[in-house]
Structures are given as C-alpha cells and as structure tokens.
Amino acid sequence: MGRIRPRFIKRAATEVVEKYRHDLSTDYEENREFLREVLEVPSQTVKNRIVGYVTTIMKKEERAKLA
C-alpha cells in the first residue's frame, strides 16, 4: 500500500493540473522543471510531493483515455 498524502498536497496538485494541464506530462522530471518556475513553495520536500502527485494525476488521466 502507498502513502496517504495530506489534503494540502492534493489540493495544490489539483489546482496546478487545472491551471497548467496543457504544459504537464506523465514524466516526473519534466513536471519538476516546469513547476520549479510556476510554484513558490519554500520547502523542497513539499514541492517534490506536489510534483509527484501531479504526475500521478496525469498518468491516471492518460490511462482513462486509453480504456
């Protein structure tokens, strides 16, 4: 089983996906580079967790399109 993400991580990631959906991909590294310019989060750990959840959301959407 995976780790449960806090609500603020999910909320931030959802807002980022809604706003920048066309600029995001299913690749973590690409999303990290893009969000480094967009997000202003003081903590590197929190930023990486947001990017990880954004990537997860994008992968889920891609799988839903294929199904």
Secondary structure as GFF3:
##gff-version 3
##sequence-region A 1 67
A	DSSP	alpha_helix	7	20	.	.	.	ID=ss1
A	DSSP	three_ten_helix	21	23	.	.	.	ID=ss2
A	DSSP	alpha_helix	28	38	.	.	.	ID=ss3
A	DSSP	alpha_helix	44	66	.	.	.	ID=ss4
###
